[in-house]
Amino acid sequence: MTIGVSLPLQQEIDSIALLAQEARDAGLRSAWFGQTLAYDSISLAAIVGREVPGLHVGTSAIPVFGRHPLLVSSQAQTAQAATSGRYHLGLALGTKYLTEEAFGIPHERPVRLLREFLTVLRHLVETGSADFHGELLTATTPLPATVPGAAPPVPLLVAAMAPQALRASGELADGILPYLAGPRALAEHIVPAVTAAAEAAGRPAPRIVAFVPGVVTADPEAVRAKATEALAFYERFPSYQRVIELSGGARAADLAVIGDEETVAAEVARYREAGATEVVFTTTELAGESDRRRTWKLLGELAND
């Protein structure tokens, strides 16, 4: 199992690149970038990955609504070429709120759109061409769509946790990026569903890249109070409500891994036992720089254990 971190983006690019270098030097294997309405996460991953050799970089995750797979393929292949094959593309169905409020696009038939998006992307990153005429998407390549040096093909991952999205991801993607899904939800619901779909489609076992909020700290009570406030946003969405409940939690912060080194190491082991092939810690900056560095030190040690 590999271990990485999600980097905080409320700073300039040079500062983000320095953090990525620190993560690599701590022994962490990957750095991930969320997609908001600020930085373009694929471009940022390409820049940082090129600045920090040896570190894998990924986006988690690009909403499929409001984008076209031809353009996303161009971005992703460019990032893959820029990083010498260390880029990982994460996709998401997005939320009704963001899709309709920000983009003005109806959030309709998201799983159908995901299936068509993945089908086109798979052809593009593996063959450099597409000739697809679906219900929701059309994609053809009258011009070349291969980026020189974009090898191996960009891995396609999906922030999937619900049954239909897991089935689509198992059949068409290389893995999933569950967030706020604890070991119980992974072992009993998520991993079996996506693995069965991949097996039925004749695809390799999927990557399970579990995103986990967590901090190593000497004051877990205070940090959990901060986590409760910081993660409350996710409690607004039915998809997260469902997976939090399946994990045995009542609030998002119940899925945060907070405590000393022994406590956090034990929780990482639980994720591994539940089927996670990779663990990415998020919100490690929640309690300040000292605890962030302490967290990264432990995670780097676990990554190289």
C-alpha positions as CSV (number, residue, x, y, z in Angstrom):
1,M,0.0,0.0,0.0
2,T,1.2,3.5,-0.9
3,I,0.5,6.6,1.2
4,G,0.1,10.2,0.0
5,V,-1.3,13.5,1.1
6,S,-3.7,16.1,-0.3
7,L,-2.1,19.5,-0.4
8,P,-3.8,22.7,0.8
9,L,-4.3,25.1,-2.1
10,Q,-4.9,28.4,-0.4
11,Q,-1.4,29.7,-1.3
12,E,0.8,30.6,-4.3
13,I,2.1,27.9,-6.7
14,D,5.6,28.3,-5.5
15,S,4.5,27.5,-1.9
16,I,2.5,24.5,-3.1
17,A,5.6,23.2,-4.9
18,L,7.7,23.5,-1.8
19,L,5.1,21.6,0.2
20,A,5.1,18.9,-2.4
21,Q,8.9,18.7,-2.2
22,E,8.6,18.4,1.6
23,A,6.1,15.6,1.2
24,R,8.4,13.7,-1.2
25,D,11.4,14.2,1.2
26,A,9.3,12.9,4.1
27,G,8.9,9.6,2.2
28,L,5.3,10.1,0.9
29,R,4.6,8.7,-2.5
30,S,1.9,11.1,-3.9
31,A,0.4,14.5,-3.7
32,W,-3.1,15.2,-4.7
33,F,-5.0,18.4,-5.7
34,G,-8.7,19.1,-5.3
35,Q,-10.7,20.9,-7.9
36,T,-12.5,24.0,-6.9
37,L,-13.4,27.2,-8.9
38,A,-9.9,28.5,-8.2
39,Y,-6.8,26.6,-9.4
40,D,-7.1,24.2,-12.4
41,S,-6.0,21.1,-10.6
42,I,-4.7,19.3,-13.7
43,S,-2.5,22.2,-14.6
44,L,-1.3,22.5,-11.1
45,A,-0.5,18.8,-10.9
46,A,1.5,19.1,-14.1
47,I,3.5,22.1,-12.8
48,V,4.2,20.6,-9.3
49,G,4.9,17.1,-10.7
50,R,7.5,18.6,-13.0
51,E,9.1,20.6,-10.2
52,V,9.3,17.7,-7.9
53,P,10.7,14.6,-9.6
54,G,9.8,11.2,-8.2
55,L,6.5,12.3,-6.6
56,H,3.3,11.0,-8.2
57,V,0.6,13.7,-8.6
58,G,-3.1,13.4,-9.0
59,T,-6.4,15.4,-9.2
60,S,-9.3,14.5,-6.9
61,A,-11.5,15.1,-8.6
62,I,-12.7,16.8,-11.9
63,P,-16.5,17.0,-12.2
64,V,-17.7,15.5,-15.5
65,F,-20.5,18.1,-15.8
66,G,-19.4,21.2,-17.7
67,R,-16.4,19.5,-19.4
68,H,-15.8,17.5,-22.5
69,P,-13.6,14.3,-22.6
70,L,-11.6,15.5,-25.6
71,L,-10.4,18.6,-23.6
72,V,-9.9,16.7,-20.4
73,S,-7.9,14.1,-22.3
74,S,-5.7,16.8,-23.7
75,Q,-5.1,18.3,-20.2
76,A,-4.5,14.9,-18.6
77,Q,-2.1,13.7,-21.4
78,T,-0.2,17.0,-21.2
79,A,0.2,16.5,-17.4
80,Q,1.3,12.9,-18.0
81,A,4.0,14.0,-20.5
82,A,5.1,16.8,-18.2
83,T,5.6,14.5,-15.2
84,S,7.1,11.6,-17.1
85,G,4.2,9.3,-16.4
86,R,3.5,10.2,-12.8
87,Y,0.0,11.8,-13.2
88,H,-3.3,10.3,-12.1
89,L,-6.7,11.7,-13.3
90,G,-9.6,11.6,-10.8
91,L,-13.1,12.3,-12.0
92,A,-16.3,13.0,-10.1
93,L,-20.0,13.1,-10.8
94,G,-20.1,16.4,-8.9
95,T,-23.1,17.7,-6.9
96,K,-26.5,19.0,-7.9
97,Y,-25.7,22.2,-6.0
98,L,-22.4,23.1,-7.8
99,T,-23.6,21.8,-11.2
100,E,-26.8,23.8,-11.3
101,E,-25.8,26.8,-9.2
102,A,-22.4,27.5,-10.7
103,F,-22.6,26.0,-14.2
104,G,-26.3,26.4,-14.9
105,I,-26.4,22.8,-16.1
106,P,-29.1,20.4,-15.0
107,H,-27.5,17.6,-12.9
108,E,-29.3,14.9,-14.7
109,R,-28.4,11.3,-15.5
110,P,-24.9,11.6,-13.9
111,V,-24.1,7.9,-14.1
112,R,-25.0,7.7,-17.8
113,L,-22.7,10.8,-18.4
114,L,-19.9,9.2,-16.3
115,R,-20.1,6.0,-18.4
116,E,-19.9,7.8,-21.7
117,F,-17.2,10.1,-20.4
118,L,-15.1,7.2,-19.3
119,T,-15.7,5.3,-22.5
120,V,-14.4,8.2,-24.6
121,L,-11.4,8.9,-22.2
122,R,-10.3,5.3,-22.3
123,H,-10.1,5.3,-26.1
124,L,-8.3,8.7,-26.1
125,V,-5.6,7.9,-23.5
126,E,-5.0,4.4,-24.9
127,T,-5.3,4.9,-28.7
128,G,-5.3,8.7,-29.2
129,S,-8.6,8.5,-31.1
130,A,-12.3,8.4,-30.5
131,D,-15.4,7.9,-32.6
132,F,-18.2,7.9,-30.1
133,H,-21.9,8.9,-30.5
134,G,-23.7,8.4,-27.3
135,E,-26.9,9.6,-25.7
136,L,-25.2,12.5,-23.9
137,L,-21.8,12.9,-25.6
138,T,-20.4,13.0,-29.0
139,A,-16.6,12.8,-29.5
140,T,-14.6,12.3,-32.7
141,T,-11.0,13.0,-33.5
142,P,-10.6,14.7,-36.9
143,L,-7.3,15.9,-35.6
144,P,-4.6,14.0,-33.7
145,A,-5.3,13.6,-30.0
146,T,-2.1,12.0,-28.8
147,V,0.4,14.0,-26.7
148,P,4.0,12.9,-27.3
149,G,5.5,11.4,-24.2
150,A,2.2,10.8,-22.4
151,A,3.0,7.3,-21.4
152,P,1.9,5.0,-19.9
153,P,-1.8,5.8,-20.5
154,V,-3.2,8.1,-17.8
155,P,-4.8,6.1,-15.0
156,L,-8.6,6.9,-14.8
157,L,-10.0,7.0,-11.3
158,V,-13.5,8.0,-10.1
159,A,-14.7,9.5,-6.8
160,A,-17.3,6.8,-6.6
161,M,-19.1,5.4,-3.5
162,A,-22.7,4.8,-4.5
163,P,-23.7,1.4,-6.1
164,Q,-24.3,2.6,-9.7
165,A,-21.2,4.7,-9.8
166,L,-19.1,1.9,-8.3
167,R,-20.4,-0.5,-11.0
168,A,-19.5,2.0,-13.8
169,S,-16.1,2.6,-12.3
170,G,-15.3,-1.1,-11.9
171,E,-16.3,-1.7,-15.6
172,L,-14.6,1.3,-17.1
173,A,-12.1,2.9,-14.8
174,D,-8.8,1.9,-13.1
175,G,-10.0,2.5,-9.6
176,I,-11.9,4.7,-7.2
177,L,-11.2,7.6,-4.8
178,P,-13.6,7.2,-1.9
179,Y,-13.7,10.0,0.7
180,L,-15.2,9.8,4.3
181,A,-15.6,6.1,3.7
182,G,-14.3,4.3,6.8
183,P,-13.0,0.8,6.9
184,R,-16.4,-0.7,7.6
185,A,-18.0,0.9,4.5
186,L,-15.0,0.0,2.4
187,A,-14.9,-3.7,3.5
188,E,-18.6,-4.4,3.5
189,H,-19.9,-2.2,0.6
190,I,-17.5,-0.3,-1.6
191,V,-14.6,-2.7,-2.3
192,P,-16.8,-5.8,-3.0
193,A,-19.0,-3.8,-5.3
194,V,-16.3,-2.2,-7.5
195,T,-14.2,-5.4,-7.5
196,A,-17.1,-7.6,-8.6
197,A,-17.8,-5.1,-11.4
198,A,-14.2,-5.1,-12.6
199,E,-14.1,-8.9,-12.5
200,A,-17.3,-9.2,-14.5
201,A,-15.9,-6.8,-17.1
202,G,-12.6,-8.7,-17.4
203,R,-10.7,-5.8,-16.0
204,P,-7.8,-5.9,-13.4
205,A,-8.5,-5.5,-9.7
206,P,-9.3,-1.8,-9.2
207,R,-7.2,0.6,-7.2
208,I,-8.9,1.7,-4.0
209,V,-7.4,5.1,-3.1
210,A,-9.0,6.0,0.2
211,F,-9.0,9.7,1.1
212,V,-8.9,10.1,4.9
213,P,-9.0,13.3,6.9
214,G,-6.4,12.9,9.7
215,V,-3.9,14.6,12.0
216,V,-1.2,13.3,14.4
217,T,-1.5,15.5,17.5
218,A,-1.1,15.6,21.2
219,D,-4.5,17.4,21.6
220,P,-7.0,15.2,19.8
221,E,-10.1,16.8,21.5
222,A,-9.3,20.2,20.2
223,V,-8.4,19.0,16.8
224,R,-11.6,17.0,16.5
225,A,-13.6,20.1,17.3
226,K,-11.8,21.8,14.4
227,A,-12.5,18.8,12.2
228,T,-16.2,18.9,13.1
229,E,-16.4,22.5,11.8
230,A,-14.2,22.0,8.8
231,L,-15.9,18.8,7.5
232,A,-19.5,19.8,8.2
233,F,-19.9,21.0,4.6
234,Y,-20.0,17.4,3.4
235,E,-22.9,16.5,5.6
236,R,-25.2,18.5,3.3
237,F,-24.9,15.9,0.5
238,P,-26.9,12.6,0.5
239,S,-23.9,10.6,-1.0
240,Y,-21.7,11.6,1.9
241,Q,-24.5,11.1,4.5
242,R,-24.9,7.6,3.2
243,V,-21.3,6.6,3.3
244,I,-20.7,8.2,6.8
245,E,-23.7,6.1,8.1
246,L,-22.3,3.0,6.4
247,S,-19.0,3.7,8.2
248,G,-20.7,3.8,11.6
249,G,-20.5,7.5,12.0
250,A,-23.0,10.2,12.7
251,R,-21.0,13.2,11.5
252,A,-18.2,13.6,8.9
253,A,-15.7,14.3,11.7
254,D,-16.4,10.8,13.1
255,L,-14.4,9.5,10.1
256,A,-11.4,11.7,10.8
257,V,-8.3,9.9,12.1
258,I,-7.0,12.0,15.0
259,G,-4.5,11.0,17.8
260,D,-1.0,10.1,18.5
261,E,1.3,8.1,16.2
262,E,0.2,4.7,17.5
263,T,-3.5,5.6,17.0
264,V,-3.1,6.9,13.5
265,A,-0.8,4.0,12.4
266,A,-3.4,1.6,13.7
267,E,-6.1,3.3,11.6
268,V,-4.0,3.2,8.5
269,A,-3.6,-0.5,9.0
270,R,-7.4,-0.9,9.3
271,Y,-7.9,0.8,5.9
272,R,-5.3,-1.5,4.4
273,E,-7.1,-4.5,5.9
274,A,-10.4,-3.2,4.5
275,G,-9.1,-3.3,1.0
276,A,-7.5,0.1,0.4
277,T,-4.5,-0.1,-1.9
278,E,-3.5,3.5,-1.2
279,V,-4.3,5.9,1.5
280,V,-4.2,9.7,1.0
281,F,-4.5,11.9,4.1
282,T,-6.3,15.2,3.8
283,T,-6.7,18.3,6.0
284,T,-3.4,17.5,7.7
285,E,-2.9,21.3,8.1
286,L,-5.9,21.6,10.3
287,A,-4.0,21.9,13.6
288,G,-1.1,24.0,12.3
289,E,2.4,23.5,10.9
290,S,3.8,21.5,13.8
291,D,1.2,18.8,13.8
292,R,1.2,18.7,9.9
293,R,4.9,18.0,9.9
294,R,4.4,15.4,12.6
295,T,1.7,13.8,10.6
296,W,3.7,13.7,7.4
297,K,6.7,12.2,9.2
298,L,4.6,9.3,10.5
299,L,2.9,8.8,7.1
300,G,6.3,8.8,5.3
301,E,7.6,6.2,7.7
302,L,4.5,4.0,7.2
303,A,4.9,4.4,3.4
304,N,8.4,3.0,3.6
305,D,7.7,0.4,6.3
